[in-house]
Amino acid sequence: MSARLIIVGPPGAGKGTQAGRIATSFGVPAISTGDIFRKNVSEGTPLGQRAKAIMDAGEYVPDDLTNELVRDRLAEPDAVQGFLLDGYPRTPAQVEYLDGLLAEHGTGIDAVVQLVADQDALVGRLINRASEQGRADDNEQTIRRRQQVYQEQTAPLVAVYQQRGLVVDVDGLGGVDEVGDRIAAALSARGLAASV
């Protein structure tokens, strides 16, 4: 069965790890906009060259360019039957664009998996990870700011999908398998069963 999914979650909630697991269990590609940018830049595609110039200047890649990159990626054969988007959409304009893009193919988003977790617990998790990995830039102030930015940017998008009844809230705290099992159960309850 095909599935068109989006995953969202605050920094430290294990979104990247769970994205890969969900995609594997549904037999669809996990599509991260960060990965798309890096791939296009490394391959020197025209879109990649435009994105690189913007990123090298320290700017965010604008919606129109991000949308073009996502459109190209979703047109690839492995994504025709479904996908899991991570890091997209990030703005209301991107939600609108994605709606239009999927409508062209007579499809839409099946569910939005939102990993939820206590902010202090996530901050603690990230501080521990930073000290284990020797990442001095990940101090509590920086981590809390990233959490705040996530809330400011993502809350309006989640609200759009909540109004459509597509958001599945899953507790993001716990072991990788434990959280993965919760996600699988929540999606199954919506009639979205893994294919493998």
ABEGO torsion letter per residue (X at the ends): XBBBBBBBEBBGAGAAAAAAAAAAAAGBBBBBAAAAAAAAAAAGBAAAAAAAAAAAAGBBBBAAAAAAAAAAAAABAAAAAEBBBBGOBABAAAAAAAAAAAAAAGBBBABBBBBBBBAAAAAAAAAAAAAAAGBAABBAAAAAAAAAAAAAAAAAAAAAAAAAGABBBBBABEBAAAAAAAAAAAAAAAGBBBAX
